Each structure stands twice: as structure tokens, then as C-alpha cells.
Amino acid sequence: MPSTIADLFNANLLIPSLWPSAEVVFDAKTTRRVLCARSLRLGNNMGGVSVWHLLIVLIFFGLPIVLKLCGIGAKRVMMKNKATGQIKSGFYGFSWTYLFFGFWVPLFRGELGVAALHLFFTIITAGLWQLVVSFLYNKQYSNRLIEKGFRFSDTLAINQRAAERIGVDLDIHATA
């Protein structure tokens, strides 16, 4: 009966209980027993899908959907420019879109200078910028719309919530 961890390792008793997909094999070059990890695969070894791939896909796509259903994420508020009559959507809250697509978001919203600046900082920080700005981008975008003359034109409840989250005075920035 093994009495030490080394004896458990040598007897192949420790590894299967800690790591079911691993095995201990004999290395002929070093004449020692070594831990050899086998991949957890569904299907055959040729083109099979590992459990880790499924987990990554569930986190990458499932988490945003679940959090969106729970009310976590960006909220839309309609904004209107009184001078031009133009209507745009403003946003507040966490931006999943920016997290996944980064500088493409301001580019498609017509903010070329902001997109270039965000691309520069994303490259310089190796993507960390994208994570941080996901919390800030929607608020900044809505503030830039307000600076261009847009005012909240949604329902009173949505306008109040947006003004509170963006940090502006609703009395000043409401459409009359």
C-alpha cells in the first residue's frame, strides 16, 4: 500500500483522481515517470471538439446574452437635434458591442477621429484599452451627441434614467 505522495504518483493512484484526463507514462530518455495530459475530446481524435472549446464558446456568446436578459448592458435613449430635426440613438451602460468590436463601433457611428484614437490606444495597450472603455464608451458617445445639440426625446422615465446615468441635468437637456 502506498504511503507517500511519491508512492501514489508512481503507482498511478494520485493522477486519475486529480486529473481524469491525465496518465503517468515512462520517459525513456530520462528513465523517469512523467505526467502526460490527454485532451478531453468529444468524438474521435480527428476533428473532435474539446470540452474547453465548448466552454469558451459558451462564455463568449452565452454570458453576454444572459447578462443582457438580466438587464446588464447598454440601454438606448432616443435623442433629437432641434436645429436639424435629426434623430439618433444615444446609449448608456456597459457596451458589449465595444468590448467585442472595439474601434469599429465609433467608426460605424461616424466618429472617425474617435475611432482612430481608440485604435491607437488599443494597439499601444495590447487590447486592455478595449476592456476599460467598454464601461465608458456609451456615456461618452451620448455626451458628444449632447455637445452637438441633441437632446433626450424618449419617454420621461427613460430620459430621467439616461440623464442620471450619463450625469447631465434633464431640465437643461430635455427636448421641449
C-alpha positions in Angstrom: 0.0 0.0 0.0 1.5 3.4 -1.0 2.3 5.6 2.0 3.7 8.9 0.4 2.6 11.2 -2.4 5.6 9.9 -4.5 4.4 6.3 -4.0 0.9 7.4 -5.1 2.3 9.1 -8.2 4.4 6.1 -9.0 1.5 3.7 -8.5 -0.8 5.8 -10.8 -3.2 6.3 -7.9 -2.9 10.1 -7.4 -3.2 11.3 -11.0 -6.6 9.8 -12.1 -8.3 11.2 -9.0 -6.9 14.8 -9.5 -6.9 14.9 -13.3 -9.0 12.2 -15.0 -7.7 13.0 -18.5 -4.0 12.5 -17.4 -1.8 9.5 -17.3 1.6 8.7 -16.0 4.0 7.4 -18.7 7.6 6.2 -18.6 10.0 8.6 -20.3 12.8 6.6 -21.9 15.2 9.5 -22.2 15.2 10.4 -18.6 14.1 7.0 -17.2 11.5 8.7 -15.1 7.8 8.6 -14.8 6.2 11.8 -16.2 2.7 13.2 -16.2 1.1 13.2 -19.7 -2.1 15.2 -20.3 -4.6 13.9 -22.7 -7.2 16.3 -24.1 -10.8 15.8 -23.2 -12.5 15.3 -26.6 -16.0 14.7 -27.7 -15.9 12.4 -30.7 -12.9 10.9 -32.4 -9.4 12.5 -32.2 -9.6 13.8 -35.8 -11.7 17.0 -35.7 -13.2 16.3 -32.4 -14.5 19.2 -30.2 -12.9 19.5 -26.8 -14.8 20.4 -23.7 -12.6 23.5 -23.4 -13.7 24.8 -26.8 -17.4 24.4 -25.8 -16.7 26.2 -22.5 -15.1 29.1 -24.3 -17.9 29.4 -26.8 -20.5 29.3 -24.0 -18.7 32.1 -22.1 -18.0 34.2 -25.2 -21.6 34.1 -26.5 -23.7 32.8 -23.7 -22.5 35.3 -21.0 -23.5 38.5 -22.9 -26.9 37.0 -23.7 -27.6 36.0 -20.1 -26.4 39.3 -18.7 -28.4 41.2 -21.3 -31.5 39.3 -20.3 -30.8 40.2 -16.7 -30.7 43.9 -17.6 -27.0 44.3 -17.6 -25.6 46.2 -20.6 -26.3 49.1 -22.8 -29.7 50.9 -22.7 -30.9 53.0 -25.6 -32.4 56.5 -25.4 -33.7 58.4 -28.4 -32.1 61.9 -28.9 -33.2 64.6 -31.3 -31.4 67.7 -32.6 -33.9 70.6 -32.5 -31.9 72.6 -35.1 -31.7 69.9 -37.8 -34.6 67.6 -36.8 -32.2 64.6 -36.9 -33.0 61.7 -34.5 -30.2 59.4 -33.2 -30.0 56.8 -30.6 -27.9 57.6 -27.5 -26.7 54.9 -25.1 -25.7 54.5 -21.5 -24.3 51.5 -19.6 -21.8 48.8 -20.4 -21.1 48.3 -24.1 -20.8 44.6 -25.1 -20.5 45.8 -28.7 -17.4 47.9 -27.9 -15.9 45.0 -25.8 -16.1 42.7 -28.8 -15.6 45.1 -31.7 -13.6 47.9 -30.2 -12.7 50.8 -32.5 -15.2 49.6 -35.2 -18.1 50.9 -33.0 -17.2 54.6 -33.2 -16.2 54.1 -36.9 -19.7 52.8 -37.8 -21.3 55.6 -35.7 -19.5 58.1 -37.9 -16.8 59.2 -35.4 -13.7 58.8 -37.5 -11.3 60.7 -35.2 -12.5 58.9 -32.1 -12.1 55.5 -34.0 -8.5 56.4 -34.9 -7.7 57.4 -31.4 -9.3 54.2 -30.0 -7.4 52.0 -32.5 -4.1 53.7 -31.5 -4.7 53.1 -27.7 -5.9 49.6 -28.3 -2.7 48.7 -30.1 -0.5 50.5 -27.5 -2.2 48.7 -24.6 -2.5 45.3 -26.3 -6.3 45.4 -26.0 -6.6 46.4 -22.4 -8.0 49.8 -23.5 -10.9 47.9 -25.1 -11.9 46.3 -21.8 -11.7 49.6 -19.9 -13.5 51.7 -22.5 -16.4 49.2 -22.6 -17.5 50.7 -19.3 -17.2 54.3 -20.6 -17.9 54.4 -24.3 -21.7 54.7 -24.4 -21.7 57.5 -21.9 -19.0 59.4 -23.8 -20.9 58.9 -27.1 -24.1 60.3 -25.6 -22.3 63.3 -24.1 -20.8 64.0 -27.6 -24.3 63.9 -29.0 -25.4 66.4 -26.4 -22.5 68.7 -27.3 -23.6 68.6 -30.9 -27.1 69.9 -29.9 -29.0 66.6 -29.4 -31.5 66.4 -26.5 -33.3 63.5 -25.0 -36.6 62.8 -26.8 -37.7 59.5 -25.3 -40.3 58.8 -22.6 -39.9 60.8 -19.4 -38.9 57.7 -17.4 -36.2 56.7 -19.9 -35.0 60.3 -20.2 -34.7 60.6 -16.4 -32.8 57.4 -16.1 -30.4 58.3 -19.0 -29.8 61.7 -17.6 -29.0 60.2 -14.2 -26.6 57.6 -15.6 -24.9 60.0 -18.1 -24.6 62.7 -15.5 -26.5 65.6 -17.1 -29.3 67.9 -15.9 -32.5 66.8 -17.5 -34.1 70.2 -17.2 -31.3 71.6 -19.5 -31.0 68.7 -21.9 -34.7 67.7 -22.4 -36.5 68.3 -25.7 -39.3 70.8 -25.3 
